[in-house]
Amino acid sequence: MIKNPNRLINEKSPYLLQHAHNPVDWYPWGEEAFKKARQEDKPIFLSIGYSTCYWCHVMEREVFENETIAQIMNEQMVNIKVDREERPDVDRVYMSALVATTGQGGWPMSVFLTHDLKPFYAATYIRPTEHHGKPGFSDLVKRISELWINERNKIFTTSEQITEHLRSNSSSENNTTIDESIISKAYQQFLQSYDPKFCGFGNAPKFPRPSVFNFLLRYFKRTGNGSSLKIVLNTLRAMARGGMYDQIGGGFHRYSVDEQWRVPHFEKMLYDQAQLAVSYLETYQITKDDTLIETAKGILDYVLIKLHHKDGGFYSAEDAESISNSSKPHEKEEGAFYVWTKSEIESIIGKNNAEIFNYYFGVEDEGNALQDHLNVFYGQNILYVAHNIDETAQRFAKTSDELKPLILAAKHKLYLEREKRPHPHLDDKIITAWNGLMISAFAKAYQILEYDIYRDAAETAARFIMKNLYNPQTQTLYRRYRDGDARFDGGLQDYTFMIQGLIDLYESTFDFQWLEYAISLAEKQIELFGDAEAGGFFDTTGNDPSILLRTKEDYDGAEPTGNSIAALNLLKLSQITNNNAWREMAEKTIQSFGSRLSQMPEALPQMLVALNWDVTTPKEIIIVGEKLAEDTKVLLKEIRKHFLPNQVILLVEDNSKSKLVTYLPFIENMTMIDGKATAYICQNYSCQLPTNDIEKVADMLG
């Protein structure tokens, strides 16, 4: 039995630190653990999770804090803990093994490995004792230990078969060429899976997948098909009305347990906030629906208040669990921070106001949770918009204008009261990739809303990353920063998401340094990850011998794949720098996923966003004028009113012209007309007549 902290106490990951006082003799992923396994001739137990993972917490409480089970683990295994958010390279390999052997994935991930790190048994959450014929964790460890001693050849055979299967699946062979017809095929797939009653796609649980929104909005722009826009608009509205959106504090929870978006899994992830903010902003550009902006602002303001490092970076997540009763400091419950009893609401905002508030937000005496599989929501209410403002006004014989300030004031009172509760755990590590997504969101928010605070947030985050997670000597990125420590080589997503953020930031501020960083990182990305033979990019560099496979993720899920974003980045940078080789590389990247796209186009909607760019001749919008001049701002405001997904926008000032001329010599002769900021709108190597007439600019943009 280990009484002192284990080796994880020396780590920075909040997830690993959560396990630092387990009686399990945990090791971090690395040679020390691998060497111990070889020297003591023991198999490796690998546990992968993350700090805001509900079932990871459950398995820790039931298994890893159990002294008896821990003793068995320590005697018969070498035990390794991995934070999947720090080490997506490790996670990706063994998640592939889990899916290949069980048909499903998830966390916590529990994998048993040979000394050469090959998996031979994989599972997710494992109960401490036998359940419905499945062995409990301690029995499983004993069985595996016996097999290791007595029938090791069987283990080796299994591990080789699994590894060979993974290798064959990760091979880059592609014999299918795709064209733009695949875009319509993908749309039909999304149309078929759309839920016309409650919106979203498929059945419960419902996960937001912003890359689908990105694709459908661009499909609408491409075809004028109103159904694609309607799908996005209705889904975004349904999500914003539901309990999956934090009606009091802003921001979205991870997913909805039910089909109506009412009962969420309560963790909040930075990557969700970033991508969904962009979805709401872009849909607003098309529809001018102000409710979308209110939701976008709710997301962004939540991030600034709760997930913002004092020096500029953004934290990773907030947990779903928190202490529900201060007299029981070790008992946490799902959603405890966010739910309300009817009597609580009445005591905080007064009975008269509560009657209106409760009608609007669907509050009931016995609680309003549609599902309660954890048995924690009886008598508790998850706020959702049960009746819109007009319905509520009619019910209480008031006007909507009378009710809006009342509801707003009530929400503020509840927010202040909620802040007194024990807060969910904050995962305060800073991930480069997710910060890249958030920089994009704040940059786009500034473009559309013109709030300086959003521009400042994007800029300070970019400065933070380039100061703390970028090595100027090697021109490479690190993956994770926490408590003064930058660690782990950046993966493909860290580069591509950050490059995307820097391009968006340049188009917001026209500060050329951001474009220079984007170009430099793109060059390094090609060097480190490029697959010159088959096209596209590997997810990892190949420099770490402990990583069995160099994978290429092929599903745009909660996060888009690195290759999907890489393709679009290269197309944009090709347009900006006039580097046709980068366009060819982007096209080869798309084609390298041809087999996957032809069989299942809905798997890679963000890749189809890149394909849509490639087959639609993009525009270059070049503004010649002083960046801070009022006439320049007026031009930019008009341009940014429009949803223009297939364009790049550049600004030429006298003092920066020389830098852009390096890439685009033709802009050297572009000048202001009559001393006023002037727009040059170019397409397919040809420019329309320059103008500083706002109406003409609007007409040119369509």
N, C-alpha and C positions, 0 to 999 in steps of 0.2 A: 504493500500500500504506500502510495506517494503522498506525503503530507505537505511537502513544500511545493511551490509552483513548478510546473514542468517547463520544458524548453520554450514553449510558446510565449512565456512571459517576456522574452527578449524580442518578440516580433512587434510590428507596428499595426498589423491588420486588426481592426476591431473584432472581426470574427474569430481569429486565432486567439486573441486576448480573452474572448469570452470563455475559451476552453483551457486557459492557462492554469486554472486551479482544479481541473478535473483530476481524479486519481489515475486516469489513463496517462501512461508515459508517452505523451505526444511528441512527435518530431515535426518540424516544418519540412516541406519538400526540399530535398537536397542530398548531397553526397554523404553527409554524416549518417543519415537514416539508411541510405542504400548500403553503405559499408557495414553497418551494424547487422543488417539482414543477411548479408553474405557471410560475415564472420560467425554469427550465431546460427546460421543455417535455418532461418525462420522465413515464412512467407510475410508479405507486407499487407497490412490492412490500410487502405486509403479511404479517407472520409472527406468528401468535398461538399461545401455549402457556402453560405454567405450570412452576414450578421442579421439580416432582417427576414430570414427564412423561417416561417412558422414551424414547419415539421422538423427543421434542424434543431430548434429549441426543444421540441418535444423529445426528440431522440437523445439530446444531451441530458435532459432531466431523467429520462427513463433508463438509459443505457450507460452513458459515459460518466454520470455521477454515481452510478451504482458501484460500490466498493468491490463486491463479489465479481461482477462482470469485468470490472477494470483489472482485477488481479489475473483473471483468465487471459484477457487481452495482452497484458504485459508479459505473461509467462510464455505465451504461444505465438505472438505476433510482434512485428515491428510496426508501430502505429503512426500514420502520417496524416496531418490535417492540412487542407488546402482551402484557401479563400478563392472561390471561382472568379471573383471580380478582380482580384490581383493577378491571378494566373489563368486567364481564359485558354491559354495554350494547353495547359494540363487538363483542364476541365473538358475541352473539346474532344480530346482523344478518348477519354474514358466515358464521356457521354455517348460517343459513337458506339463504344463497346456495349454500354448498357442498352441502348436502343436496339442494337443488332441482336442481342441475346434475349431480351425480354419483350421487345416491341414497344416499349414506352420509356420515357425519360423523366427526370425530375430531381429535386433536391430535398433532403440530403442524398448524396450519391455515396454508395457503399461498395467498394471494389476491392477484390483480393488479387494481389499481383505476385508474380515470380520475382526472382532477384534481378532479372533483366527488364523488369517493369512491364511485363506483358500481363494483361488481365486474364483471369480464368474463371472468375465468378463476379457478377455485378447485380446490385439491387439498389433500391432507394431507401426509404424508411424501413427499418427492421425492428419489430417489437422485441422487448426484452425476453418474453416467454412465448412458447408455442401458441399459435392462433390459427384455427381452421386448417390444421394439418401442416402449416408452415412452421419451420423451426424457429425458436427464439434466438436472439443474438448469441447468447453464451453457448447454446447447443450447436449453432452454426460454426462458431469459432472452433469448438472442440472437434467437430466432424472434419473441418478443413485441415486442422492440425494433424488428425489421424491420417487423412489422405496424403498429406505432405510427407509424413514419415513412411507410410506403408505402400502407397500407390502413386508415387510422384510422377511416374511416366504418364499416367492419365492426366494429371494436372498440366504437364508440359505439352501433351498432345492437344488438350483443349486450348491452352494459351496460344499455341502456334496457329491453330485453326481460326481462332477469333482474330488474331493479329493479321493473318493473311487475308481474311475477309475484309478487315478494315483497309488494308493496303489496296486491295482490288477495287473497293468502293471509292477510294480517294484518288485513284488514277485519273489522269487528265485527258483520257481518250474522249474524243468528240467527233462524231461522224455526221452531224446534222448542221446544216446551214439554215439560219432563220432569216425571215424578212419581216416587214412591217405588218403582215397579216396576223402575226402572233399577238399583236396589240389588241385587235378585235376579239381574238379567241380568248384572251385573258379577261377582257371585259365581260364576255358572256359567262365565264366561270363565276365571276363575282356577282353578276346579276342573278345567277341560279342559286347561289348560297346566301343571298341577302334575305334577311328576315323582314318582310313587309309590315308585320304587326308591331314588333318592338324595336326594329332596326338593328344594325350590326349584322354579323354574318354567323350562320350556323346556330347551334344550340348552346345552352349553358354548359359550362361557364363561358362568359364572353370576355375576350381579351381585346383591348384596343390594339390595332395594328396600323400605325400611321402611314406606313409605306403604301398601304392600299388606298388611303385617302389621297396621297401624293399622286398615285397613278390615275385614279378616277378623275381628279380635278384636271389633270393634263389631257385625259381622254376627252373630257368635256370641251376643253379649249381647242383640241384638235378636230373634233367632229361636230360640236354644237349639240351633242346628244344630251338632252335635258335630264334623262333618267340617271345618268352617271352623277350629275351634280346633285340631284334629289337624294340619291343614296347617301352621299357624303353629308349633305345638309341635315337630313333627318336623323342620321346616326349621331352627328355631333350635338344636335339639339337634345336627343334622347339621353345621351351620356351626361350632358350638362344639367339636365333636370334630375337625374338619378342620384342615388346614394353613393355611386362611384365617384362623384365629384363632391369634394368637401364644401358643403354649402355655407359653412361658417368661416373657415380659414383659407379656402381656395386650394387649388391643386387637385390632381387626380390620384385615386388609389389604384392599385395594380390591376385588378380585374373585377368583374361582376360574377358573383356566385350564381345568380339567377339570370333568366333571360330578359328581365325587364330593367336591368341596370340598377336595381334597388339595393341589394346587399353586396357590399364589396369585400374583397380581401384587402385589409386596410393598409398594407404597407404602401409607401410612396417612394417611387424611384425617380432619380434625376432624369434618366433617359426618356421616361414617359412624359414628364413635364415639358422637356425640350421639344420633342417631336409633336406632341399634341398642341402646344402653343402655336407652332408653325401651321398646323392643320386648320386651326380656328382663324388665324390671321389670313391665310391664303383664301379660305372660303369667304371670309368677309370681303376681301378684295373683289370677288366676283359678285356676291349677293348684296353687299352693303347692309347686311343684317347686324344691327348694333348689339344684339344679344351675344353674338359670337365674340365681339370685342370685349364685352364684359367678362366672358369666360377666359379669354386669352389673358386679360389683365389679372384676373384672379390667379391664374397659374403663375404668371411671371412675378407678381408681387409676393406670392407664397414662397417662391424660390429665393427672392431677395431677403425675405424676413427669416426663413428657417434653414436654408441650405447654402448660405453665402459666407465664405471665409472672409475674415476682416481684411485680408490683403488682396482679395479678388477672385479666387477660385471658387468652385461650387462643390459641395459635399455630395455624397452618393445617394443616401436614402434615409428614410425614417421607418422604423419598425411598425408592424401591425399591432403588436402587443404592448400593453403598459399595465401598471399596477392599478387595479380597480378600487382597491380599498387600502388606505394608508396604514391601517392596523395590521395588514397582512403584506409586508413589504416584499415577500418573495413570491407572491402569487400574481402572475400577470394573466390578462385575458385579452383575447382578440377584440380590437375596436374599443376598448374601455375608454380611451381618451376622447372618442368622437360621439358616443351615444348619450341619449338623454331620457330621463323619465318625464312623464307629463307633468308631474308635480314639481320637478326641478325647474322646468321652463316657466311654470306659473309663478314660482317664488322669485325668479330672477327678473322677469319682465312684467309681472302683474297679470292678474287674471283676465282683465278685459282685453289687453293686447294679446295675451296668450291664446284667446279664443280665435282671433284672426290668424295669428302666427301658426297655430296648430292645424287649422284648416288648410292653410297654404302649403305647409310642409308635411301633411299627412301624419300628424302625431296622434297616437291612440293610447288609451288607458293601459292596455295590456302589451303595448309595444307593437311595432309595425313591420318586423322582419319577416319577409316572405319565407326565408329559410334560416335554420339555426342548427346546423349539423354539429356545432361545438357546444350547444346548450348554454350559451352565455347571453342571449339577447331577450329573454323573457322580461317583459315590462320596460324594455329599452327601445328607444326610437332612433332610427337612422334617418336623418332629415333628407327628404327628396321633395321636389315640387309636385305635389299631388294635384293642385289646382293652380292654374296660371293666375297672373295678377288680375286679369279682367274677370275671370270666373269668381275669384275671391272678392273682388269689389262688388260684383253683382250680388253675391251671397250676403254681404253685410251692408248693402245699400250705401256704398261709398264710391268715390271715383278712384281710378287707378293712381292718379297723382296724389291722392290723399294717403293711399296705402303704401306706396313705395318708400317714403321716409320712415314710416312706422316699422316696416319689416327690416329696413336697413338698420335702424336704431336697435331693434331687438337682436339682430344678428351680432351687432357690435357688443352688446351687453353679454351675450352668450360667449362671444370670443374672449372677452376679458375674464369671465368666470372660468372658462375652460383652461385658460393659461395657468390657473392656480392648481390644476390637477397634475399628478405625476405624468411627465411627458414620455412618449415612446422613445426608445433608444435611437440616437442619431449616429449613423455610420458616417464619420467625418473624414474618411479618406477621400482624396481627390484623384479621380480617374481621368486621364488625358482624353480618351475617346468621348466620354460623356460630357466633359467640359467643351469639347469641340461642338457637340450638338447644341449645348446651351448657348454658346457664343453665337451660333447661327440663329437661334430663336430670338435672342435679344437684339441682334443686328437687324433682323427682319422686322421686329417690333418697332425699332426706331425708324426704319424706312417708312413704315405704314402709319404709325401713330405720332411720330416726331417728338417723342418724350426723351429728353436728354438723359434721364436716369437709365433708360434702357441702353442707349449708346454707351454710356459710361460703364455700365455693367459688362457689356461685351468687350470693351477695350481693356478694362482692368483684369478681366479673366484671361484675355489673350496675353497681356503682359505677365500675369502670374505664371501661366504655363511656360512661356518662353524664358522666364527667369528661373523657374524651379524644376521644370520637367524637360528641359531642352539642354543638350550638351553642345555648346558652340564649337568645341574642338572637333567632335565627330559628326556634328550636324544631325544628331539622332535624338529621338524622344524616349523618355522613360514612361512607364505605364502608370505608376502610382506615387502619390505624395501624401505623407502624413507626418505631422509632428516633426517637421524639419528634414525628413528623410525621403529622398526620391529613389525609387528602386524598380527593378525589373525592366527589361528591354521592351519598348513599345511594340505592339503587334500591328498588323495591317489596319485594323479599325482605328487605332490611336492615330496613325498617320492620315488616313482618309477622312475621318470625321474632323480632325483638326484642320486639314487643308480646306475642307468645305467651309468650316467656320471662318477661316482667314479670308477666303474669297468673299463670303457674305459680309464680313467686317469691312473689307476694302470697299465694297459697293455701298456701304453705309457711310463711311468716313472719308473715302478717297485718300487715305493715308497710305502712301506707296509701300511703306515697310511691310504691311500685312500681305500685300501681293508678292513681295520679294520672299517673305518667309514661305508662302504657299508654294511658290515655284521651287524654292530650295528643297522643301520637304517632299515635293513630288519627285524630284530627281533622286533623292535618297530612297524614297519608297520603291522606285523602279529598281534601284541597285540592290536593295535588301530583299525584296519580296517577289520581284518579277519572275515569271516563268517564260523565258525566251522561246522555249520550244513549243509549248501548247497554248500559250497566251494566258492572260489573266495574272493573278497574283496569289501566292501562298499566304496563309493566315499568319505564318511565323517565319522567322529569318532562316531557320535551319542551323543556327549556331549553338543551340542547347542540345547536347547529346541525350539528355533525359527525356526529350520529347520524341516519342516513337514515330510519329507521322507528321508530314507537312500537309495539312488539310487545306481545302478550299470550301468554306461554308457556302451552302447553296440554298439557303432559305432566309428570306427577309422576314424575320419574326418581330419580337419585341424591339430588337435593334436591326437595322438593315445590315446586309453583309458588307464586308470591306470591299469586295469586288464591285458590288452595285454602285457604291459611292465613288470608288476609284474611277469607274468608267465615266460617270458624269463629270467628276472633277477634271479628268484629262480632256474631255470634250470642251469644257469651259476654258481651261488654260490654253488649249490649242487655239481657241478663238481669240483669246487675249494676246497670246504671244506669237501668233502666226506660225506655230510649230506643228506642221502637218503630221510629223512622226507621232506626236501624242494623240492625234485623232485616230491614226491607224492603230495605235496601241489600244485605245478605248474600244474601237470596233472589234479588234481581235479578242479583247476581254469579253465582250458581249457574245461573240460567236463561240468562244470556248465553253460557254454554258448552253450551247444550242440544244444538246440532247435534253437537258433538264427543262429548258424553256418549251421545247416542242411537246414534251410529255406532260408537263405540269406548269403552264405559264403563270398560274396564280401563286406559285411558290416564290417568284422573284419579281414582285411588282416594282420595286425600286430599280431593278435592272432594266425593266421596260420603260421607266422614266428616262433612263439614259438612251435607250434605243429610240424613243420618241424624239429626243433632242437630235439624234444623229440623222433621222430620216426627215426631220422638219428643218428646213434651212433656218438657222438661228439668226437673230438680229444683233448688230453691234450698235449701241446707242452711245454716242460720244458727245459729251457736253464740253464746250469750250467756254470757259469763264472762270471767275475767281470763286473759290470754294465757299467762302463766307459771304459773298455778295448776295443781296436780296433777290436779284433777278435770277441768279443760279438756283437759289432755293425754290423759287416759284416754278421754274422748269422741272426741277426734280420732283416737286410735289405732284405736278400733273402726271409725270411718268409713273410715279409710284402708286397712283390711284389704280392703275391697270394691273391685272394679273398677267404677267409676261414671263412665263416659265422658261421660254427658250430664247433668252437674250443675255448679253453681258452689257454692263454699263460702265463706262470709263469717264473720268473727268480730266481735262487737260488744262493746266495752268501754265503760265510762262515758266515758273520756277520748277515745274515737274515735267515739262514737255519732253525734255531730253531723255528721261528714263523710259517713258512709254515709246518714244521714237525708236529706241533700240529694238523693240519688238514689232512695232507697226509704223514703218517709215512714212506711210501715206498721211498720217495725222500731222506731219510737220507743216503742211500747207493749210491746215484748218485754222480759221480765225473767227473772232467774234464779228457779228454784223452790227454796224452802227454802235460799236462799243458795248453791246449787250450780250449776255450769255446766250449762246447759240447751240442748237441741237443738230447733230448730224446723225441720221438714221441710215445705217448701211446693212446690206444683206447680199450675200453671194457675190462679194467683191465689187459691189456697186452701191453708191450712196445716193439717196434722194437729195433734192436741193436743201441746203441748210436753211434753218428758220429759227427765229425767236418768237414766233407767233404761237401762243399757247393752244389756240384752237386747231391750228395746222398740225402741231405736234400730236394732239389728241387724235386727229383724223389719221395721221400716219401710223399711229400705234394700233389703230383698230379698236 
